[in-house]
Amino acid sequence: MASMGQGWSRGVSGGVLGRAVLLFGSYFGLKMLSGVFLFRYLESSAIWLPGGLALAVLLRAPRHRWPVYLATLFLADYAIVPFYESQPWDLSLVWALGNSLSAVLGAELMRRWLDMPVTLSRPRDVVGLVIAGGLLGPLPSATLGVGVIVLFAPGLGAGSFWRGFLDWFLADGLGAVLVAPLVLSWGPDRAWPRRSWETLELLGSIVLLALVAHVTFGVLAPQGLLLSLPYLCLPFVLWSALRLGPRGAATAALVLAAFAVWHTTTGRGPFGALPGSVQERVLAVQVFLAVASLSTLVLAAMACDRQRVEQSQRVLAEVGAVLAESMDPRDTLPRVARLVVPEVVPGFALWLADEDGRFVPAVRAGMTPEEEARLLVELRGLTEPSRRQLGPEGASVLVRIQHRGRLLGGMALLQAGHTHPLRPRMVSFAEDLAHHCALALENAHLFEQFQAAIHARDEFIAVAAHELRTPLTALQLQMRSLPRLLQQVPASESLLARHQSLARQVSRLGRLVESLLDVGRINTGQLRLEREPVDLGALVRDVVEHLSGELERAGCEVSISAPPHVTGLWDRTRLEQALTNLLGNALKFGAGQPIEVRVEAWGGRTRLLVTDHGIGVSPEALERIFGRFERAVSSREYGGLGLGLFLTRQIAEAHGGSIQAHSAPGGGATFVLELPTSPSAAPYAPLHDAPPWALAPADPHPT
């Protein structure tokens, strides 16, 4: 264990040392590059590039590494060959100290004012950079740098303190505004989503900007309208900001500044041709670059801000779609977490409330168990609907998931490492997300209750049907033995007629009980088929003959059209039940009207059509009538449990077939039962192989 700890320490030390060496080289390289932007007779650079690098490094580095990096910056500023010729060592020491103090001041102020890490993807980040890094940060370096020259080395040509202070201050501030955003936006923390071809788009826009800037600022002695040439660069800079975010804005601003200052130092371009002193030309180009850079950064931040709003709305819409797909929270909540993390926040946790009001963990993403436990403690004490808070784990939002005052659970969104409370917009997002989850949980609870009620109903139906079946069977046996006894009684004809009426009611009651039992079998998946070769035409005639008495009493004449030998592997008993239901439905709603039954066969399929001329079915009820306990008319006018058509559809589908209804109110109805002739036959043939009756809706009044 000791050897592992020593190896880890050496790895960390080696990593810090390597970054320090890289920082040393980068700082010194930018220091030399700033010499390119040196104005003659001023002995002052228009842009101090190393200041922006130092600010960005301290912003990205943890505080415990600041001493190493500050020492590296100080050595790069002081121990290397002085920037100016014949620069005294004491001046170099003071200037290095001032530059280090400026970096510390700017970084510390931005850390206090802004959330870390700084990605420049929010307008407040840009404002903090301008105030802390561009205005307040350069004060120590400009004050010490110019003050020591005025007091101890007036021969270096600083002139007036305020004149030199302004030049130094603008150079340091402009360097911070140009270089720091470039380093911060090209870091690993990225608020702008990656897009395909983004690198090529950035490269193309920068190349075009470089060409336009070189032509614009490289013109010799421009006059008149040519003095407004710098405006030609703005469309390319704005394009980079809108399309590529802070990264594109920072890169474009730095490229624009490089060409503008380079050509201005040599006396070319609109700013190099301005009348007046060198100081005025320097000030003009610095103001132009500051305005252009800040405008592009603000525009990019506003574009990021708007994109975050659109992203939040899109995530909420996707969450709603996911929650609507399933009634099982165990399936939907993890998918919700994957939508939220890391698209909106890096940390998400959700708890469900049990019957005793205790929170049970449901899903966690992007946070440690310790962070979840701390947030759960805070959530238990939450009394208001939502609350923003700061803790050791970062900034978070806690929300109670509740519906109509009933607590369903709780939720937490976490931004690890943030030093400021989350914005109100994030609280609104959390509340909307909690509302979506509350509706889904409430629907799941109601669905569970509904399922339990259905299960209880089905169980009651099954038990009741079984209980009714036993005495009903005994009653049917007794009814069958009564006719022989009644024939021995004088004047038995009237008794026999009453017996027949009573037997019909007992038979009807038996069919109702069997229907209830079939519903129970369907619900439990116990509806089995006993397939055997069945002649459908013969089956139709047998069923019609069996129902002849009821058809005669209803005044319905049945015509049968069935070709011979239409056979298939079907369950005879179930098909008898289905046809009995269809004929019973026809004589009930078409009493006194004829009924047509037609059998047709085509390409491995058989179709049975039952047509009545009764009251018909409304279009909106054509599909509903096949539901369980559903009717198209009031039960007060027509009796029944509403199970006949439901059982018929279940029987058809169990055979691999289907049933449809075609009707119009007052025009009768046609029920089409379609069956494959064998279990392996497809229930539907291709259109080019279909019979003529399959290419058009069935005629409700076949001839």
Salt bridges, closest charged atoms under 4 A:
ASP77 OD1 - LYS31 NZ 3.57
GLU108 OE1 - ARG63 NH1 2.63
GLU108 OE2 - ARG112 NE 2.99
ASP115 OD2 - ARG122 NH1 3.25
ASP115 OD2 - HIS418 ND1 3.28
ASP115 OD1 - HIS420 ND1 3.11
ASP125 OD1 - ARG122 NH2 2.99
ASP167 OD1 - ARG163 NH2 3.03
ASP189 OD2 - ARG60 NH2 2.98
GLU198 OE2 - ARG190 NH2 2.44
GLU201 OE2 - ARG243 NE 2.68
ASP305 OD1 - ARG308 NH2 2.78
ASP305 OD1 - ARG423 NH1 3.26
ASP305 OD1 - ARG425 NH2 2.77
GLU310 OE2 - ARG306 NE 3.29
GLU318 OE2 - ARG314 NH1 3.12
GLU325 OE1 - ARG335 NH2 2.74
ASP328 OD1 - ARG330 NE 3.17
ASP331 OD2 - ARG335 NH1 3.83
GLU343 OE1 - ARG314 NH2 3.58
ASP354 OD2 - ARG358 NE 3.24
ASP356 OD2 - ARG358 NH2 3.30
GLU372 OE1 - ARG364 NH1 3.00
GLU378 OE1 - ARG387 NH2 3.36
GLU384 OE2 - ARG387 NH1 3.96
GLU393 OE1 - ARG374 NE 3.12
GLU442 OE1 - ARG406 NH2 2.47
ASP458 OD1 - ARG457 NH2 3.28
GLU459 OE1 - HIS455 NE2 3.79
GLU514 OE2 - ARG469 NE 3.15
ASP518 OD1 - ARG521 NH1 2.51
ASP518 OD2 - ARG574 NH1 3.02
GLU550 OE2 - ARG511 NH2 3.47
GLU596 OE1 - HIS613 NE2 3.01
GLU600 OE2 - ARG598 NE 2.70
GLU600 OE1 - ARG607 NH2 3.62
GLU623 OE2 - ARG649 NH1 2.78
GLU630 OE1 - ARG624 NH1 3.36
GLU674 OE2 - ARG605 NH1 2.67
